Amino acid sequence: METDLPFLQKKAEDFFSFFNEAKTKEELLKLKAEFLGESGPIIPLMELVKKAPKEQKGTLGPLANTLRSKGLESFQKKWDFFLEQEILDSLKKNSLDLTARESFSALDKNLGGLHPRTVVQREVEDIFTRLGFDILEGPHLEDDYHNFSALNIPEDHPAREMQDTFWLEGTPPLLRTHTSTIQVRGMKQHKPPFRFIGPGPVFRCERTDASHESVFYQLEGMYVDKNVSVAHLIYFMKVALKEILKREAPIRLRPGYFPFTEPSFELEIECALCKGKGCSVCKQLGWVELLPCGMIHPNVLRAGGIDPDVFSGFAFGLGLDRLVMMRFKIEDIRLLQAGDLRFSYQFAGRSL
Amino acid sequence: MIISKNWLQDFVNLSGISSQELFKRFTLGCAEVEELEEHYSCFSKITVALIEKITPHPDSDRLNLVTFSLDMQGTTHQVVCGAANVAVGKKVPYCPVGVTLPNGLHLEPKKIRGVLSEGMLLSEEELGLAEKSEGLLILPDHTPVGIGLDQALSLRPDALLHLDNKSLTHRPDLWGHVGIARECAVIFERPLKIPYFTSEWKNSLYKKIEEKALPSSQTTIKVSVDSPHCLSFIGILVEGVKLGESLPLHKTRLQLCGQKSLNNLVDISNYLMLELGHPVHFYDADTIEGKELFIENVKNTSSLKLLDDSEKELLEGDILIRDSKKSLVLAGIMGGKSSGISEKTTRLFIEVANWTPKRIRQTSVRLGLRTESSSRFEKHLDCHQIERVLLRAVELLEEQFPEGLRYHAPVWGKRPTPYIPKAIPICLETLQNRLGHRVSKEQVVALLTGLQMTVQEKTPNTFEVFPPSFRATKDISLFEDIVEEIGRLIGFDTIVPQSPTVPLTLNSRPSFLSWHRGIADFWSFQKQSTELQLHPLLGEKILHQVDWMAPLEQNRLVFLKNGLSLDQQFLRPSLLPALLISCRENAKNFSCFRFFEIGKIYKKDQETNKEETHLGIIFFKETHPCILDLANAVEDFLRFFSIPYQLSSFEGKWPNTCVDSSWRGINPYQALELKLFGKLQGIIGSLHPTITQKLKIKGHVSFASISLEDILQKQPFKKSVTYSPISKAPSSNFDFTLKTALNFPLEEAILWGKKFKCTEMISFGHLVTFTKEEDKFLTFRATFAHPQETLSSEFLQKKQQELMQHFVKAGYTFKE
């Protein structure tokens, strides 16, 4: 057995590359045992250090230790390499199919989302809140007073026929035909100056088709102060409609008739489809009715406990369902209440 | 109502104003025109052609090449024509290229089987004169060649304005051409020429009546009025009429305005109504027995056969016109069959009257009989025009029968009370303030005068306005009415928008709105549910399909008195029936879904109808039960909004605002009752398989219904969270497993575990459950910790022992 230092040193250094060249974890472990074992270079080296004369021990000792730790280091390096390799192999073997995402599976998923009408209603509510309007609500079951009399529609007035009323067994005796019922309640709750809106469903005894429903949503608005003028009404409607429609659409006022306003108007916007030229959507008129409005009739102000000689104001009614249909190009109003998820899912699971 | 432009031109010159302009400016200045219909506008461009030669088309058996001339100079044209009745020497209408026909066809130069056709020879159908016709329109031989078809057929081009009747509700004066002409005169600043308002005209007709008067020895028909609802009445007896065809002009105008031409007499009454806006009634005078008409309120229920052959029941208060023997006319609404005009009629009694609008409306609404007549009277017509209408009737009769008519003296049944106009004080400044527009005094006075109002200046800035009688019945009485008149005539579009100046206010979102939004957001975005809004009107069929209610309980439904169909008979008593039907429909397209609705439900309590806001939720899964998912979601919901609640298994002993305990739709083994604020106002459950099968739903349906009434009264998001510092010392878990029977409720063990008295046990909960044969194994975890110090293992072991003892004491067995 060779025991001289240069031989042992070389033998130990050879192991460094043996470790690196090992093919398997088992081979590597075997090499490590050899390196540290009886037949390896380290034990004889330690013997050599033990036997060496005192003056040589100071150099020989550290040399032997360095060779040992360097050997173990190269073992460890290779060992870590094998471990990493093993993890990589198992990752490869057990990899996930990242294309198996929900978007590729049509079934078994719940799409949460708001009704398109809710989305538009919130938007409009927020626009009017920004303009300083309060938001009120009113009952669906109504009495004659709030739906008619207080709104300057006395009994047997032909205007009662303008809105076909659903009458009920029992009291309250009817379903509100418009959100204008909120007007008197709102006036009594507030002291002028005030401004408020009231959204909600209204009920009409009408045959249904693609553009008519017996239940649909309106949004009522009221603004009362001293010296409120038609010019103010137009200003508010222009500002609000620009926000609601998200575009600056030409509008016009034409005379209309509602018992609760005087003068009364139909606010029309230029038909978006034909730009005023006339097409089938606007019945060749070039304009589309969007918002009935007017200056509040003095009798209505009186019913709300407000002196019409001191205060004036304007009121308007916005057809929310019409807005929803315009926004999303929905062709049939009945779809809004049909409860069909094939409809709802087109709006669900996303911000609108 | 349909208004003819030609007819308007009897009273106001509209030359130079295009139909389009009339349409637009009338809409903006007065009332909505729904449609503009142009008639015969192309007829002047269509000319009379003389057929000169016919040769067969070289490439067709059916077609001919027709050569024709449009003048006598010898120039000829050629078209390809397929009509069978084409013949040399015939005169037919020819339409050159570039013209659009009434059916919308725009003629362009066109090769037909290789031969160029320069326009088209026309049939009645193509001209819009008949719905269907065969062959060309052959004109009479004496028709001059080359003249326009309008001339040849004496058909003037016309424009028809279709007015929206609803927008005329407040304008009784606009229900005839005269009224509309008056508006046009002001809108277009043209002079108005209505002869009927002059005394010359009136006198000339009275003179005519006198000239042709019957000897006074012959008695006329007397009229006695005994009803407060007859506001005015004038009549005249005319002899020598004969049923026949109307004058062509009358016929054309009536047809254009949508009135069928029947015979000369009925046509005159309709013509009068469409011209002056006032309905009249013509009686065959020979059917009036006893030579007297009685106008009275019905005292006893009776019946009357009307002109339309319907038999109507008249009730107390209806206005009836009768003779000494029988009922004749339902006043203001429709004439009776017995006294109507017939071929035998020679003596005519004309009634022009006015009636209480309210009374006419009540009767016509009750009988469902809405006639041209009733819809005018209910608007409140002017009493002062009846004499004018009567004289105009005489004038039209004279046109129809220039010879042979004889008149009795007109009879006043009731003269109108004299019209005393009421002053409307106007302050120019207030008017300007209301419009937000500077309008001069001169302009205001000119516009109002144009509308035939009298204006009297009081001070430089104030004046009084007196409306004419035809605007005073319902329409003009207030300052605001004058604002409207001025505004619409100057054009509301000329008013410049102006921002108001208002004090700053801070408004907050009302709590009902925060709740609605919060709840909808929670279910949409935290629980991946889709928001639905279903129709609140239901029919019995839906309730039957889900076995919702015993027939006896129907008195709790809010029924519509005038529901439109069997699907819409009452208001929904719960959100669930419609949600379940929606679930059935959607289960056909999807294998799993969740949806919810926030909406009102309606109940009847004795005679009082009530509405409540509810939340309804459906979870559906084809493959697995979803009741636990739903129950967890509901609990998350209540915790999220800090709503105190109690959930217990469904017993159906106490009334629940959300569900009837007798409803067979509840699976008794999968249902929980929800108590909020001390009341049962919610249910979470699975749909009973019998109903699932009945609805043919393949899968598991779970539902929840919760009343939001009490919740909406609370302040939303009221409770704030109390933070506690995180312990620096580590916590220690202790897991153990109990062996129980299969039907053992987990909740019991949890509640028992939580009863273990030890301040260091900071949580106790269930980890996992597994079953093996007849046993169920429940694994629990208790967590021990101290805020400041680490717990010693001796202490932990001691507490764990005690916890196990706690369970042993209650009779639980541990897994071996």
Contacts between the chains, C-beta under 8 A, distances in Angstrom:
chain1	res1	chain2	res2	distance
A	107	B	590	7.4
A	107	B	591	4.8
A	107	B	592	7.2
A	108	B	591	5.9
A	108	B	592	5.0
A	109	B	592	7.4
A	110	B	528	3.9
A	110	B	529	6.8
A	110	B	530	7.9
A	110	B	592	6.7
A	110	B	593	6.1
A	110	B	594	4.7
A	111	B	528	6.7
A	111	B	530	6.1
A	111	B	593	8.0
A	112	B	523	7.2
A	112	B	524	4.4
A	112	B	525	5.5
A	112	B	526	7.9
A	112	B	527	6.6
A	112	B	528	3.7
A	112	B	529	5.4
A	112	B	530	6.4
A	112	B	594	7.5
A	113	B	524	5.5
A	113	B	530	5.6
A	113	B	531	6.7
A	114	B	520	6.0
A	114	B	521	7.8
A	114	B	524	5.3
A	114	B	531	4.9
A	115	B	531	4.3
A	115	B	532	6.6
A	115	B	533	5.1
A	117	B	533	6.2
A	118	B	520	6.2
A	118	B	531	6.1
A	118	B	533	7.7
A	122	B	517	6.9
A	125	B	513	7.2
A	129	B	507	6.7
A	129	B	509	7.1
A	132	B	502	7.1
A	132	B	505	6.1
A	132	B	507	6.3
A	133	B	507	7.4
A	134	B	507	5.4
A	134	B	510	7.3
A	135	B	509	7.2
A	135	B	510	5.7
A	135	B	513	5.6
A	136	B	510	7.4
A	137	B	510	7.9
A	137	B	512	5.9
A	139	B	611	6.2
A	140	B	600	5.8
A	140	B	602	7.7
A	140	B	611	5.6
A	141	B	558	7.6
A	141	B	602	6.9
A	141	B	609	5.0
A	141	B	610	7.5
A	141	B	611	5.4
A	155	B	358	7.9
A	156	B	357	7.7
A	156	B	358	4.2
A	156	B	361	5.2
A	156	B	362	6.2
A	158	B	169	5.4
A	158	B	357	7.8
A	158	B	361	6.6
A	158	B	375	7.9
A	158	B	378	5.3
A	158	B	379	6.3
A	159	B	169	5.7
A	159	B	170	8.0
A	161	B	365	7.7
A	162	B	166	5.5
A	162	B	169	6.6
A	166	B	560	5.2
A	166	B	561	7.8
A	166	B	562	6.4
A	166	B	563	7.6
A	167	B	560	7.0
A	167	B	561	4.1
A	167	B	562	5.6
A	168	B	558	5.8
A	168	B	559	6.9
A	168	B	560	6.3
A	168	B	561	6.4
A	168	B	571	7.9
A	168	B	609	5.9
A	169	B	558	7.1
A	169	B	559	4.5
A	169	B	560	8.0
A	169	B	561	6.2
A	169	B	604	7.4
A	170	B	558	6.8
A	170	B	604	5.4
A	170	B	607	4.7
A	170	B	608	6.4
A	170	B	609	4.8
A	171	B	607	6.1
A	171	B	608	6.1
A	171	B	609	6.4
A	172	B	609	5.7
A	175	B	560	7.9
A	175	B	571	7.7
A	193	B	502	6.2
A	193	B	503	7.4
A	201	B	536	7.2
A	203	B	537	7.9
A	205	B	560	8.0
A	205	B	562	5.6
A	205	B	564	6.2
A	206	B	564	7.7
A	207	B	564	6.6
A	208	B	564	8.0
A	214	B	535	7.9
A	214	B	537	6.4
A	214	B	564	6.6
A	214	B	568	6.4
A	215	B	535	6.1
A	215	B	536	5.9
A	215	B	537	6.6
A	225	B	500	6.7
A	225	B	502	6.6
A	227	B	433	5.2
A	228	B	500	6.8
A	229	B	433	6.0
A	229	B	434	5.7
A	229	B	435	6.0
A	229	B	436	3.0
A	229	B	437	7.7
A	229	B	498	7.0
A	230	B	434	6.9
A	230	B	435	5.1
A	230	B	436	5.3
A	230	B	437	7.2
A	230	B	487	6.2
A	230	B	492	6.6
A	230	B	495	5.4
A	231	B	435	7.1
A	231	B	436	2.5
A	231	B	437	6.3
A	231	B	495	5.2
A	231	B	496	6.2
A	231	B	497	5.9
A	231	B	498	3.9
A	232	B	436	6.2
A	232	B	498	6.0
A	232	B	499	7.5
A	232	B	500	4.7
A	234	B	492	7.8
A	234	B	495	6.2
A	234	B	497	4.3
A	234	B	498	7.9
A	235	B	497	3.8
A	235	B	498	5.4
A	235	B	499	5.2
A	235	B	500	7.3
A	236	B	500	8.0
A	238	B	497	5.5
A	252	B	28	7.2
A	252	B	492	7.9
A	252	B	493	5.6
A	253	B	492	3.9
A	253	B	493	6.4
A	254	B	27	5.6
A	254	B	28	5.0
A	254	B	32	6.8
A	254	B	492	7.3
A	255	B	28	7.6
A	255	B	29	7.2
A	255	B	30	6.4
A	255	B	31	6.6
A	255	B	167	7.8
A	255	B	484	7.1
A	255	B	487	7.9
A	255	B	488	4.4
A	255	B	492	7.4
A	256	B	32	7.1
A	256	B	167	6.1
A	257	B	31	7.7
A	257	B	166	7.2
A	257	B	167	5.4
A	257	B	168	7.6
A	257	B	169	5.4
A	257	B	170	5.0
A	257	B	171	7.8
A	259	B	170	7.7
A	262	B	478	7.0
A	262	B	480	4.0
A	262	B	481	6.3
A	262	B	483	7.4
A	262	B	484	5.8
A	263	B	480	7.1
A	263	B	483	5.9
A	263	B	484	3.4
A	263	B	487	5.3
A	263	B	488	7.0
A	263	B	492	7.9
A	264	B	484	7.5
A	265	B	492	6.5
A	266	B	32	7.0
A	283	B	34	7.4
A	283	B	35	7.1
A	284	B	35	7.6
A	284	B	36	7.9
A	295	B	434	6.8
A	295	B	480	6.8
A	295	B	483	7.2
A	297	B	480	6.7
A	298	B	478	6.6
A	298	B	480	6.2
A	312	B	434	6.5
A	336	B	533	6.7
A	337	B	533	5.8
A	337	B	534	5.8
A	337	B	535	4.5
A	339	B	532	4.8
A	339	B	534	5.0
A	339	B	578	7.0
A	339	B	579	7.6
A	339	B	581	7.9
A	339	B	582	3.5
A	339	B	585	7.1
A	339	B	586	7.5
A	339	B	595	7.8
A	340	B	582	7.8
A	340	B	585	6.8
A	340	B	586	7.0
A	341	B	530	6.2
A	341	B	586	4.7
A	341	B	589	6.8
A	341	B	590	6.1
A	341	B	593	5.9
A	341	B	595	7.0
A	342	B	589	6.0
A	344	B	530	4.8
A	344	B	531	7.5
A	344	B	532	6.5
A	344	B	595	7.4
A	345	B	530	7.0
A	348	B	524	7.8
A	348	B	530	5.0
